[in-house]
Protein backbone atom coordinates (compact mmCIF):
# COMPACT_ATOMS: atom_id res chain seq x y z
CA UNK A 1 0.00 0.00 0.00
CA UNK A 2 1.19 3.48 -0.77
CA UNK A 3 1.08 6.29 1.72
CA UNK A 4 0.32 8.85 -1.02
CA UNK A 5 -2.92 10.46 0.09
CA UNK A 6 -2.85 13.26 -2.50
CA UNK A 7 -6.40 14.25 -3.51
CA UNK A 8 -7.63 13.83 -7.07
CA UNK A 9 -9.28 17.02 -8.31
CA UNK A 10 -11.29 17.24 -11.54
CA UNK A 11 -13.10 20.39 -12.65
CA UNK A 12 -15.54 21.05 -15.47
CA UNK A 13 -17.67 24.02 -16.52
CA UNK A 14 -21.23 23.44 -17.66
CA UNK A 15 -23.53 25.74 -19.61
CA UNK A 16 -26.42 24.61 -17.43
CA UNK A 17 -28.37 25.96 -14.50
CA UNK A 18 -27.12 25.22 -11.01
CA UNK A 19 -30.34 23.25 -10.45
CA UNK A 20 -29.66 21.03 -13.46
CA UNK A 21 -26.09 20.24 -12.37
CA UNK A 22 -27.15 19.69 -8.75
CA UNK A 23 -29.95 17.36 -9.81
CA UNK A 24 -27.61 15.41 -12.10
CA UNK A 25 -25.19 14.72 -9.23
CA UNK A 26 -27.79 14.05 -6.52
CA UNK A 27 -30.99 12.63 -8.01
CA UNK A 28 -30.95 8.88 -8.34
CA UNK A 29 -33.02 8.78 -11.55
CA UNK A 30 -30.49 11.11 -13.22
CA UNK A 31 -27.29 9.70 -11.68
CA UNK A 32 -27.92 6.26 -13.16
CA UNK A 33 -28.04 7.79 -16.63
CA UNK A 34 -24.45 9.12 -16.57
CA UNK A 35 -22.68 7.63 -13.52
CA UNK A 36 -23.17 4.04 -12.35
CA UNK A 37 -26.38 2.56 -13.74
CA UNK A 38 -26.74 0.02 -10.94
CA UNK A 39 -26.85 2.47 -8.01
CA UNK A 40 -29.93 1.13 -6.19
CA UNK A 41 -30.87 4.45 -4.58
CA UNK A 42 -29.37 7.79 -3.65
CA UNK A 43 -30.51 10.70 -1.51
CA UNK A 44 -28.59 13.89 -0.76
CA UNK A 45 -29.21 13.49 2.98
CA UNK A 46 -26.56 13.22 5.68
CA UNK A 47 -26.42 9.63 6.90
CA UNK A 48 -27.89 8.10 3.73
CA UNK A 49 -25.98 4.97 2.68
CA UNK A 50 -26.09 2.93 -0.50
CA UNK A 51 -24.23 -0.13 -1.77
CA UNK A 52 -23.73 -1.52 -5.25
CA UNK A 53 -21.32 -3.86 -6.97
CA UNK A 54 -19.08 -3.22 -9.97
CA UNK A 55 -17.13 -6.11 -11.51
CA UNK A 56 -13.76 -5.19 -13.01
CA UNK A 57 -10.75 -7.32 -13.84
CA UNK A 58 -12.66 -10.39 -12.65
CA UNK A 59 -13.04 -8.92 -9.15
CA UNK A 60 -16.08 -7.62 -7.29
CA UNK A 61 -15.88 -4.07 -5.96
CA UNK A 62 -18.81 -3.56 -3.61
CA UNK A 63 -19.08 0.24 -3.40
CA UNK A 64 -20.30 1.64 -0.09
CA UNK A 65 -21.23 5.32 -0.06
CA UNK A 66 -22.34 7.25 3.04
CA UNK A 67 -23.40 10.90 2.70
CA UNK A 68 -21.56 13.06 5.26
CA UNK A 69 -22.52 16.56 4.07
CA UNK A 70 -25.26 17.96 1.86
CA UNK A 71 -25.77 21.66 1.17
CA UNK A 72 -28.43 21.94 -1.55
CA UNK A 73 -27.24 23.56 -4.78
CA UNK A 74 -23.72 23.91 -3.34
CA UNK A 75 -22.01 20.77 -2.08
CA UNK A 76 -22.42 17.03 -1.53
CA UNK A 77 -19.82 14.90 0.26
CA UNK A 78 -19.86 11.19 0.74
CA UNK A 79 -17.42 8.69 2.15
CA UNK A 80 -16.50 5.98 -0.34
CA UNK A 81 -15.23 2.53 0.66
CA UNK A 82 -15.17 -0.91 -0.91
CA UNK A 83 -16.38 -3.81 1.20
CA UNK A 84 -13.60 -6.36 1.71
CA UNK A 85 -10.78 -3.93 0.87
CA UNK A 86 -8.77 -1.53 2.99
CA UNK A 87 -9.06 2.14 2.16
CA UNK A 88 -11.44 5.05 2.39
CA UNK A 89 -11.92 8.35 0.57
CA UNK A 90 -14.18 11.34 0.90
CA UNK A 91 -15.72 12.50 -2.36
CA UNK A 92 -16.77 16.13 -2.57
CA UNK A 93 -18.75 17.68 -5.42
CA UNK A 94 -18.95 21.47 -5.16
CA UNK A 95 -20.83 23.87 -7.44
CA UNK A 96 -19.76 27.45 -8.19
CA UNK A 97 -21.67 29.97 -10.28
CA UNK A 98 -19.46 31.74 -12.84
CA UNK A 99 -21.31 34.23 -15.03
CA UNK A 100 -23.85 32.08 -16.88
CA UNK A 101 -21.97 28.84 -16.21
CA UNK A 102 -21.59 26.36 -13.38
CA UNK A 103 -18.17 25.07 -12.35
CA UNK A 104 -18.22 21.62 -10.76
CA UNK A 105 -15.18 20.74 -8.66
CA UNK A 106 -14.91 17.06 -7.79
CA UNK A 107 -12.34 16.18 -5.12
CA UNK A 108 -11.56 12.63 -4.06
CA UNK A 109 -9.56 12.86 -0.84
CA UNK A 110 -8.05 9.59 0.40
CA UNK A 111 -8.47 9.09 4.13
CA UNK A 112 -6.84 5.66 4.23
CA UNK A 113 -4.87 4.32 1.28
CA UNK A 114 -6.42 1.68 -0.97
CA UNK A 115 -4.36 -1.42 -1.92
CA UNK A 116 -1.96 -0.35 -4.66
CA UNK A 117 -1.37 -3.87 -5.96
CA UNK A 118 -4.88 -3.74 -7.50
CA UNK A 119 -4.93 -1.69 -10.75
CA UNK A 120 -8.40 -0.24 -10.11
CA UNK A 121 -7.13 1.41 -6.90
CA UNK A 122 -4.11 3.13 -8.41
CA UNK A 123 -4.17 6.94 -8.50
CA UNK A 124 -3.97 6.95 -12.32
CA UNK A 125 -7.07 4.77 -12.52
CA UNK A 126 -8.96 7.12 -10.20
CA UNK A 127 -7.91 10.18 -12.18
CA UNK A 128 -8.86 8.52 -15.47
CA UNK A 129 -12.20 7.45 -14.01
CA UNK A 130 -13.15 10.91 -12.72
CA UNK A 131 -12.10 12.57 -15.96
CA UNK A 132 -14.26 10.08 -17.86
CA UNK A 133 -17.32 10.49 -15.62
CA UNK A 134 -17.19 14.28 -15.26
CA UNK A 135 -15.58 15.59 -18.44
CA UNK A 136 -17.21 13.08 -20.79
CA UNK A 137 -20.28 11.34 -19.38
CA UNK A 138 -21.73 14.18 -17.28
CA UNK A 139 -20.76 16.78 -19.89
CA UNK A 140 -22.63 14.79 -22.58
CA UNK A 141 -25.58 14.20 -20.26
CA UNK A 142 -26.00 17.90 -19.52
CA UNK A 143 -25.50 19.02 -23.14
C-alpha positions as CSV (number, residue, x, y, z in Angstrom):
1,X,0.0,0.0,0.0
2,X,1.2,3.5,-0.8
3,X,1.1,6.3,1.7
4,X,0.3,8.9,-1.0
5,X,-2.9,10.5,0.1
6,X,-2.9,13.3,-2.5
7,X,-6.4,14.2,-3.5
8,X,-7.6,13.8,-7.1
9,X,-9.3,17.0,-8.3
10,X,-11.3,17.2,-11.5
11,X,-13.1,20.4,-12.7
12,X,-15.5,21.1,-15.5
13,X,-17.7,24.0,-16.5
14,X,-21.2,23.4,-17.7
15,X,-23.5,25.7,-19.6
16,X,-26.4,24.6,-17.4
17,X,-28.4,26.0,-14.5
18,X,-27.1,25.2,-11.0
19,X,-30.3,23.2,-10.4
20,X,-29.7,21.0,-13.5
21,X,-26.1,20.2,-12.4
22,X,-27.1,19.7,-8.7
23,X,-29.9,17.4,-9.8
24,X,-27.6,15.4,-12.1
25,X,-25.2,14.7,-9.2
26,X,-27.8,14.1,-6.5
27,X,-31.0,12.6,-8.0
28,X,-31.0,8.9,-8.3
29,X,-33.0,8.8,-11.6
30,X,-30.5,11.1,-13.2
31,X,-27.3,9.7,-11.7
32,X,-27.9,6.3,-13.2
33,X,-28.0,7.8,-16.6
34,X,-24.4,9.1,-16.6
35,X,-22.7,7.6,-13.5
36,X,-23.2,4.0,-12.3
37,X,-26.4,2.6,-13.7
38,X,-26.7,0.0,-10.9
39,X,-26.8,2.5,-8.0
40,X,-29.9,1.1,-6.2
41,X,-30.9,4.4,-4.6
42,X,-29.4,7.8,-3.7
43,X,-30.5,10.7,-1.5
44,X,-28.6,13.9,-0.8
45,X,-29.2,13.5,3.0
46,X,-26.6,13.2,5.7
47,X,-26.4,9.6,6.9
48,X,-27.9,8.1,3.7
49,X,-26.0,5.0,2.7
50,X,-26.1,2.9,-0.5
51,X,-24.2,-0.1,-1.8
52,X,-23.7,-1.5,-5.2
53,X,-21.3,-3.9,-7.0
54,X,-19.1,-3.2,-10.0
55,X,-17.1,-6.1,-11.5
56,X,-13.8,-5.2,-13.0
57,X,-10.8,-7.3,-13.8
58,X,-12.7,-10.4,-12.7
59,X,-13.0,-8.9,-9.1
60,X,-16.1,-7.6,-7.3
61,X,-15.9,-4.1,-6.0
62,X,-18.8,-3.6,-3.6
63,X,-19.1,0.2,-3.4
64,X,-20.3,1.6,-0.1
65,X,-21.2,5.3,-0.1
66,X,-22.3,7.2,3.0
67,X,-23.4,10.9,2.7
68,X,-21.6,13.1,5.3
69,X,-22.5,16.6,4.1
70,X,-25.3,18.0,1.9
71,X,-25.8,21.7,1.2
72,X,-28.4,21.9,-1.5
73,X,-27.2,23.6,-4.8
74,X,-23.7,23.9,-3.3
75,X,-22.0,20.8,-2.1
76,X,-22.4,17.0,-1.5
77,X,-19.8,14.9,0.3
78,X,-19.9,11.2,0.7
79,X,-17.4,8.7,2.2
80,X,-16.5,6.0,-0.3
81,X,-15.2,2.5,0.7
82,X,-15.2,-0.9,-0.9
83,X,-16.4,-3.8,1.2
84,X,-13.6,-6.4,1.7
85,X,-10.8,-3.9,0.9
86,X,-8.8,-1.5,3.0
87,X,-9.1,2.1,2.2
88,X,-11.4,5.0,2.4
89,X,-11.9,8.3,0.6
90,X,-14.2,11.3,0.9
91,X,-15.7,12.5,-2.4
92,X,-16.8,16.1,-2.6
93,X,-18.7,17.7,-5.4
94,X,-19.0,21.5,-5.2
95,X,-20.8,23.9,-7.4
96,X,-19.8,27.4,-8.2
97,X,-21.7,30.0,-10.3
98,X,-19.5,31.7,-12.8
99,X,-21.3,34.2,-15.0
100,X,-23.9,32.1,-16.9
101,X,-22.0,28.8,-16.2
102,X,-21.6,26.4,-13.4
103,X,-18.2,25.1,-12.3
104,X,-18.2,21.6,-10.8
105,X,-15.2,20.7,-8.7
106,X,-14.9,17.1,-7.8
107,X,-12.3,16.2,-5.1
108,X,-11.6,12.6,-4.1
109,X,-9.6,12.9,-0.8
110,X,-8.0,9.6,0.4
111,X,-8.5,9.1,4.1
112,X,-6.8,5.7,4.2
113,X,-4.9,4.3,1.3
114,X,-6.4,1.7,-1.0
115,X,-4.4,-1.4,-1.9
116,X,-2.0,-0.3,-4.7
117,X,-1.4,-3.9,-6.0
118,X,-4.9,-3.7,-7.5
119,X,-4.9,-1.7,-10.7
120,X,-8.4,-0.2,-10.1
121,X,-7.1,1.4,-6.9
122,X,-4.1,3.1,-8.4
123,X,-4.2,6.9,-8.5
124,X,-4.0,6.9,-12.3
125,X,-7.1,4.8,-12.5
126,X,-9.0,7.1,-10.2
127,X,-7.9,10.2,-12.2
128,X,-8.9,8.5,-15.5
129,X,-12.2,7.5,-14.0
130,X,-13.1,10.9,-12.7
131,X,-12.1,12.6,-16.0
132,X,-14.3,10.1,-17.9
133,X,-17.3,10.5,-15.6
134,X,-17.2,14.3,-15.3
135,X,-15.6,15.6,-18.4
136,X,-17.2,13.1,-20.8
137,X,-20.3,11.3,-19.4
138,X,-21.7,14.2,-17.3
139,X,-20.8,16.8,-19.9
140,X,-22.6,14.8,-22.6
141,X,-25.6,14.2,-20.3
142,X,-26.0,17.9,-19.5
143,X,-25.5,19.0,-23.1
